[in-house]
Each structure stands twice: as structure tokens, then as C-alpha cells.
Amino acid sequence: MVSSVVSSAAASQACPVPFAPIAESIPPNVFAVMDGKVAKAVAQGADVIDLAKGNPDAYPAQFIRDEAKRAVDDPLNARYTSFDGKPAFLEAAATWYQREHGVSLDWPTQLFAVEGAVDALAGLYAILIEPGDAVAFADPYYPSYHCMAHMCRAEEVLLPALAERGFLPDLDAVPDATWDRVKLLVLNYPNNPTGAQAPLEFLQHAVELAKRHRFVIVHDYAYCGLGVGGPDAQQHSILEVPGACDVAVEVCSLSKMYAMAGWRAGFVAGNTAIVDRLKHYHYQMGSMITGSVQDAGTVALDSDQSCVAELADLYVRRRSIVAQGLERAGLRVFDSPGGIYVWAKVPADWDGDRLADYLLDKAQVAVLPGSCFGAVGLDYVRLSLLKPQEQLQQAVERIAAVLG
């Protein structure tokens, strides 16, 4: 009886002081909203196949898990780790850049360990953006780019990335006067939600614009290693562009590349001044990656990357199942060469929100409406490939059945 009284009182409590403006400006988290819808459907007895989440169902390779287990028993890993990240982890990241992208980095000054991509992005927004500054990013976009800009009270410059351009924005369509206002351009290739991949020429042009108009580029490279489809699908680090480190930093995550999403590890690379200022911000406002996770990440980065290639091949097979099933159901699917999602245009007379609600209700399949990712996505839905193939097959069969 006491616990119920306490719970009731706690539910009605108010903060005794006004919240700070940033707390009052937090937009809803689109992924949490969908989680709530799925949980409600499951509670009502629905057998939901959840294709709304980008949460890897794969497991880190055995050699990565073995190193993590060994590292847990290392007494030094019970202590705080180095502020910047373990030297071995940073050296492994530098080696990975050299081997995979031909990029030479000075690990003490151009690399910094972070607890995943969002941790890095939040810190970069904090050190680069003031109220009123202009932040540019493609639409469709990963929701955090919009939410962080909104919470910073920044001006958002949306760059439409349309189907006819392979979901790449037309950088030349932006007037010079607008570029002159931009302080930060956020790029994300392979892209979430579309899976679009940027050719090196696109990244080169972005760097040229950044130098000409004096803005910073943050490249969110969270899906590195997961490109498919042969030479045309080759992935590029923005740091491959000569002189990119003059204006750019890149954010890499181990979450998708090695299926280590719950382990929380990644790194920021590039411009020394930005990396240095991010470090000092993080010293006060952040926390370092667990030592055993850094040890596991070190062996992953130092490996021959065959485990990443196996994951990419797995997603190729899964994408084929989902894409073909959706096409049969009347949806037009973007032939994505990268990432872990299928981006599909909804049938005529539908929009993404209506279709997502309908599929959850009638097919018991959860997908994300494209409106979660901006205005360009209104007539699209995003489906995750992070379920076993049997469930993906069952999901598209359900979708086809309810769409006739």
C-alpha cells in the first residue's frame, strides 16, 4: 500500500523551478514514439514484427566477444580510462583509416574516442552552434540533426534530396548567400533513412564549398563498411578528399559495422582544432568508453574486416527479400547500395503516416513513416533489415496481404 501511495505522489510532482529553455524545446523522439505504439499493440495481443528499429540482431564476431571477455577480467579495465580514449584504440582507428581509406591521421591530435555517434554529434553541435547560427543538412535526415539544431535554437537549412538525384542534395542549387550564412553542414553517407551513398566527387564538392564559404562539415559515417553492389557502391570517407581536414571532421561508430550497438563505442576524426575543442568539452560533459569495450573495438578495427563483409552480404540477401516483397505489394523501392534499411514510396492515395499506422493495425508489422525524417519523406516508409530472414519474409507477406 505504501508503494502505491508513493508512486501516485511521484506521478503528480512538479519541478519547483522553471525548466531551462533547452529542456522546454526538446522535440519528441520519433523512435520512442514508435516503441510506444508497438508496445501498446503487443499489450493488446498483436504479434508484431518490428521493422521500425535500427537495432542490430546480429552479434559481434567471436574474436571480438573473446577479447571483450578477456578484457573484463583485466583489473585495469575496472578503472577510469584515458580521457581521450585508450592509445591502442586510437592507434587502431588510425590504422583502419589508412588501410580502408588511404587516409593518414595523427592519432594523438586527430582522433578522439566517444560513446557512439550521437554522443559525438551532441558535443559537436554544442561547441560549434550558437542560437541563430545556420545548420544545413539533407532532407530526408536522421532525426537527431533536426532535434539538436532545434534545441540549439539554430536556423535549419534543409537541402532537398530527391529520388531523381538518388537522394543526394543538389549543393549547387543553394545560393551563395545561403552558404555564406551556414556555419555547419551535416552529411550522412551511407544515408539513414534512404541508404543513398555519396560518390567521392560529391564529397569533394562539399569540401570546396566549405572552404569557399568558411563553414564546417561533420560527416556522420555511422554505416561505414556496409556498402553493397560492387564498384559503384564503394564507400568513401570524407577525409579521403585532399584538404578535407581543413574544414571537416568525421564521426564513426562501431555499432552497425561490428554489430556492437549496445556496447557504445566510436570515434571522431579530422580537423585538429575541432577535435581538440571537442575533447575539452567532453572532459567536462561526457564519459569515456568502458575499457573492455575499447579493447574489443581495437581487435575489431585491427582485423581483416571479413566480419564486416559478412554482415554486408547478409544485408544484401535481406534487402532482396524485403524489396521484392514490397514491389509485389505495390510500393516503389529505392535500390539502395548502402545501409541497413529499405526506403520505399507508398502506393498512390496513401501517405507514409497512414500506411505505417495501417500496417501496424492490420498486418502487425511496424515500419517508420518517412515524415519522421523530414518533409521529403512524407510519401515514404522506412523498414529495417535487422530481423532474421524468416521474419522479413513473413513481414512482407503480411504487408502484401493487407494491401491486396
Sequence and secondary structure as in RCSB ss.txt:
>XXXX:A:sequence
MVSSVVSSAAASQACPVPFAPIAESIPPNVFAVMDGKVAKAVAQGADVIDLAKGNPDAYPAQFIRDEAKRAVDDP
LNARYTSFDGKPAFLEAAATWYQREHGVSLDWPTQLFAVEGAVDALAGLYAILIEPGDAVAFADPYYPSYHCMAH
MCRAEEVLLPALAERGFLPDLDAVPDATWDRVKLLVLNYPNNPTGAQAPLEFLQHAVELAKRHRFVIVHDYAYCG
LGVGGPDAQQHSILEVPGACDVAVEVCSLSKMYAMAGWRAGFVAGNTAIVDRLKHYHYQMGSMITGSVQDAGTVA
LDSDQSCVAELADLYVRRRSIVAQGLERAGLRVFDSPGGIYVWAKVPADWDGDRLADYLLDKAQVAVLPGSCFGA
VGLDYVRLSLLKPQEQLQQAVERIAAVLG
>XXXX:A:secstr
 HHHHHHHHHHT   SS   HHHHT    HHHHHHHHHHHHHHTT   EE S     S   HHHHHHHHHHHT G
GGGS   TT  HHHHHHHHHHHHHHH     HHHHEEEESSHHHHHHHHHHHH  TT EEEEEES  HHHHHHHH
HTT EEEEEE  GGGTT   GGGS HHHHHHEEEEEE SS TTT     HHHHHHHHHHHHHHT EEEEEETTTT
 B SSGGG    GGGSTTGGGTEEEEEESTTTTT GGG  EEEEE HHHHHHHHHHHHHH     HHHHHHHHHH
HHS SHHHHHHHHHHHHHHHHHHHHHHHTT EE   SBSSEEEEE  TT  HHHHHHHIIIII EE EEGGGG G
GGTTEEEEE  S HHHHHHHHHHHHHHT 
